[in-house]
Amino acid sequence: MSEDLHGRYHEYLERFERALGDLPVGAFAKFGGRLIKKLSFEEFSPAYLKYEDLRVHYQKSIERGDTIDDIVRRILREDAANLVLEPPD
């Protein structure tokens, strides 16, 4: 996966500030019903790659008509919240 992680991190920081205000890295805030931490770039990169990998697998499963276990949806919601993203449907 060739992601522009610095670009994605910048987008995350913009989303975070829009949704939760201008908090310092490491601060905690509530988003999507969860307490999340504002991530540093070093924390964001593996979290984003994990989320993106799971999101792609989830989307492919939906397109195939597979039954999706509730645990996968819960993990996606949690990972999305940590990245200040709306979870996929």
Secondary structure, DSSP 4 states (H G I P E B T S, - for coil): ----HHHHHHHHHHHHHHHH-SPPTT-EEEETTEEEEPPPHHHHHHHHHHHHHHHHHHHHHHHHTPPPPHHHHHHHHHHHHHTT-PPP-
